[in-house]
Amino acid sequence: MVACSALLGGKRPTPLNTEIDAERKKLEEAHQVAKESNSALKVAVEMHLDQLRLLSRPLSDLQREVPSMADLDEESEASIAEVRRILSKVDEMKSQRTQLSAQLRDAIHADDVTKRLVAFTSANDRGGTETEEEKRQACPLVGSFAPPPLLLLNAFMFFFSRSFSILS
């Protein structure tokens, strides 16, 4: 393209000519972007042309082309039933895991001895805490005074291992 100053025979550009030249450049850039977009659209349409032709057919022809659930063999129906059964088990395990983790969290918060330990000042005052420590040591999920993130990780691993034993 020829710049406006070249059209005017080398004269100095006026503000109007500069403005027109800037607008022309913007329009050329927009045109280039539109050409690229059209090319990308053409490629995308060509990739899916067969499917678009199929979808443009009358409904009766389309229904004959698309497989139906009524045409499934017994093996496929059995597989679908098995998948549905497994998915229902997975949903059941998810709800059990949520329920058990909530119960564990509530039990941990209810059995927290930290307040009692902080309140005691001497070793003689800590007489009742040995049973609390023994309870925590006996629990397979908790271990001995593990920090809360590790505690929850242990509980999760315990429930996760139980979940897979239900499936088999």
VENPE-V583066 format. One record per residue. N is the residue number from 1. RES is the residue in three letters. PHI is phi in degrees with one decimal (* if undefined). OMEGA is omega as a letter, one per 40 degrees, with the letter a starting at -180 (NA if undefined). D_CENTER is the distance of its C-alpha to the mean C-alpha in Angstrom with 1 decimal. Layout:
N,RES,PHI,OMEGA,D_CENTER + N,RES,PHI,OMEGA,D_CENTER
This chain:
1,MET,*,a,50.2 + 2,VAL,-96.1,i,53.1 + 3,ALA,-71.3,a,52.8 + 4,CYS,-61.1,a,54.8 + 5,SER,-65.5,i,57.2 + 6,ALA,-71.3,i,58.2 + 7,LEU,-67.9,a,59.0 + 8,LEU,-87.9,i,61.2 + 9,GLY,77.6,i,63.3 + 10,GLY,83.5,i,62.1 + 11,LYS,-70.7,i,62.5 + 12,ARG,-66.6,a,60.4 + 13,PRO,-70.0,i,57.3 + 14,THR,-88.7,i,57.5 + 15,PRO,-56.7,i,54.6 + 16,LEU,-68.0,i,54.3 + 17,ASN,-64.6,i,54.2 + 18,THR,-63.3,i,51.6 + 19,GLU,-65.5,i,49.4 + 20,ILE,-65.8,i,49.8 + 21,ASP,-63.5,i,49.0 + 22,ALA,-64.2,i,45.7 + 23,GLU,-65.7,i,44.8 + 24,ARG,-61.6,i,45.6 + 25,LYS,-63.9,i,43.4 + 26,LYS,-62.3,a,40.4 + 27,LEU,-67.7,i,41.1 + 28,GLU,-64.0,i,41.4 + 29,GLU,-64.4,i,38.0 + 30,ALA,-63.3,i,36.4 + 31,HIS,-64.6,i,38.3 + 32,GLN,-63.8,i,37.0 + 33,VAL,-62.7,i,33.3 + 34,ALA,-64.9,i,34.0 + 35,LYS,-63.2,i,35.6 + 36,GLU,-65.3,i,32.6 + 37,SER,-64.7,i,30.3 + 38,ASN,-64.3,i,32.7 + 39,SER,-64.8,i,32.8 + 40,ALA,-64.3,i,29.0 + 41,LEU,-64.8,i,29.1 + 42,LYS,-61.7,i,32.0 + 43,VAL,-63.0,a,30.2 + 44,ALA,-64.7,i,27.1 + 45,VAL,-67.0,i,29.5 + 46,GLU,-64.3,i,31.6 + 47,MET,-65.2,a,28.7 + 48,HIS,-110.7,a,28.0 + 49,LEU,-61.0,a,31.6 + 50,ASP,-62.2,i,32.2 + 51,GLN,-67.6,i,29.3 + 52,LEU,-66.2,i,30.6 + 53,ARG,-65.1,i,34.1 + 54,LEU,-62.3,a,33.0 + 55,LEU,-71.5,i,31.3 + 56,SER,-83.6,i,34.5 + 57,ARG,-71.3,i,36.6 + 58,PRO,-63.7,a,38.0 + 59,LEU,-58.9,a,35.9 + 60,SER,-62.9,i,38.3 + 61,ASP,-65.9,a,37.9 + 62,LEU,-63.4,i,34.2 + 63,GLN,-65.5,i,34.2 + 64,ARG,-71.5,a,36.4 + 65,GLU,-78.0,a,34.1 + 66,VAL,-84.9,i,30.8 + 67,PRO,-62.9,a,30.6 + 68,SER,-111.3,i,31.0 + 69,MET,-68.3,i,29.8 + 70,ALA,-71.0,a,33.5 + 71,ASP,-89.2,a,34.2 + 72,LEU,-73.8,i,32.2 + 73,ASP,-83.4,a,34.3 + 74,GLU,-63.7,a,34.5 + 75,GLU,-64.0,i,32.5 + 76,SER,-66.6,i,29.5 + 77,GLU,-64.0,i,29.9 + 78,ALA,-65.9,i,30.1 + 79,SER,-64.3,i,26.9 + 80,ILE,-63.9,i,25.1 + 81,ALA,-63.0,i,26.6 + 82,GLU,-65.4,i,25.6 + 83,VAL,-61.9,i,21.9 + 84,ARG,-62.0,i,22.1 + 85,ARG,-63.6,i,23.9 + 86,ILE,-64.2,i,21.4 + 87,LEU,-63.8,i,18.5 + 88,SER,-68.0,i,20.7 + 89,LYS,-63.8,i,21.4 + 90,VAL,-62.5,i,17.8 + 91,ASP,-61.7,i,17.4 + 92,GLU,-63.3,i,20.7 + 93,MET,-65.2,i,19.8 + 94,LYS,-61.7,a,16.7 + 95,SER,-66.8,i,19.1 + 96,GLN,-63.7,i,21.8 + 97,ARG,-62.5,i,19.7 + 98,THR,-62.8,a,18.8 + 99,GLN,-64.5,a,22.5 + 100,LEU,-67.6,i,23.8 + 101,SER,-67.5,i,21.9 + 102,ALA,-66.4,i,23.1 + 103,GLN,-64.0,i,26.6 + 104,LEU,-63.4,i,26.5 + 105,ARG,-60.3,i,25.5 + 106,ASP,-63.3,i,28.3 + 107,ALA,-65.4,i,30.8 + 108,ILE,-65.1,i,30.2 + 109,HIS,-67.0,a,30.7 + 110,ALA,-72.9,a,33.7 + 111,ASP,-103.2,a,35.3 + 112,ASP,-74.3,a,34.9 + 113,VAL,-99.5,a,38.3 + 114,THR,-58.2,a,37.6 + 115,LYS,-62.5,i,39.4 + 116,ARG,-68.0,i,42.4 + 117,LEU,-66.0,i,42.5 + 118,VAL,-68.6,a,42.5 + 119,ALA,-70.7,a,45.2 + 120,PHE,-77.2,a,47.5 + 121,THR,-105.1,a,49.8 + 122,SER,-125.6,i,51.7 + 123,ALA,-65.6,i,51.3 + 124,ASN,-67.9,a,53.6 + 125,ASP,-74.3,a,51.3 + 126,ARG,-90.4,a,48.4 + 127,GLY,-58.6,a,50.1 + 128,GLY,-81.9,a,47.5 + 129,THR,-81.1,i,44.5 + 130,GLU,-62.9,i,45.4 + 131,THR,-66.5,i,44.4 + 132,GLU,-63.7,i,41.0 + 133,GLU,-65.4,i,40.6 + 134,GLU,-65.4,i,41.7 + 135,LYS,-61.0,a,39.2 + 136,ARG,-67.5,a,36.3 + 137,GLN,-69.3,a,37.7 + 138,ALA,-77.6,a,38.0 + 139,CYS,-75.5,a,34.4 + 140,PRO,-69.9,a,32.5 + 141,LEU,-83.7,a,29.2 + 142,VAL,-93.7,a,30.4 + 143,GLY,80.3,a,33.1 + 144,SER,-98.5,i,35.4 + 145,PHE,43.4,i,34.2 + 146,ALA,-75.0,i,30.9 + 147,PRO,-64.7,a,29.0 + 148,PRO,-51.9,i,26.3 + 149,PRO,-62.1,i,23.2 + 150,LEU,-67.5,i,25.0 + 151,LEU,-61.1,a,26.1 + 152,LEU,-68.0,i,22.7 + 153,LEU,-63.4,i,21.6 + 154,ASN,-60.9,i,24.8 + 155,ALA,-65.0,i,24.1 + 156,PHE,-61.2,a,20.6 + 157,MET,-62.9,i,22.1 + 158,PHE,-63.7,a,24.9 + 159,PHE,-70.0,i,22.9 + 160,PHE,-63.8,i,20.5 + 161,SER,-67.4,i,23.7 + 162,ARG,-69.8,a,25.2 + 163,SER,-62.3,a,22.3 + 164,PHE,-72.3,i,23.0 + 165,SER,-72.8,i,26.7 + 166,ILE,-71.4,a,26.2 + 167,LEU,-68.3,a,24.8 + 168,SER,-88.5,NA,27.8
